[in-house]
Amino acid sequence: MTTIVYDYKAGLVAVDSRVTQDTAILSDNFEKFRFIENELWVFSGCTSDFDSFVSVCSGATLENKEELECAALVIKDGDVWEYGLCDKIPFKEKLTYNYSKGSGLVWVLAALDFGLNARKAVEYAITKDCKSGGKVHVFDVKTGKKKR
């Protein structure tokens, strides 16, 4: 699945780059983020649902039969928001605390608790969660830009 973490105090969001299907690793070099207008969307879930998820969160209607397996942390105007679907209805919540999405969430949050930064926390989660892996991408919440 994925590991995304928001380190509230440091103002950083980090995400891995592994894509899996069942027990197979499809890629360790997938960018699970997109710059859309003045926002940075960092996704968790089914990669083929990303575009439909953005459309629904932006006001499009979701077909009754359609199920989206997707969520995102969205950086906009120096804040981080969780975007998701609850009973096919889009919601968003401003985050003012450490937060994580994906299969590595317990590992990455524990790593933050033990003082690791966002990048190192995702790197640690990758060692414990077989659905997370590859390169770690880190973004500054204030600027919305990628950190090296």
Secondary structure, 3 states (H helix, E strand, C coil): CCEEEEECCCCEEEECCCEEECCEEEECCCCCEEEECCEEEEEEECHHHHHHHHHHHCCCCCCCCCCCCEEEEEEECCEEEEEEEECCEEEEEECCCCEEEECCHHHHHHHHHCCCCHHHHHHHHHHHCCCCCCCCEEEECCCCCEEC
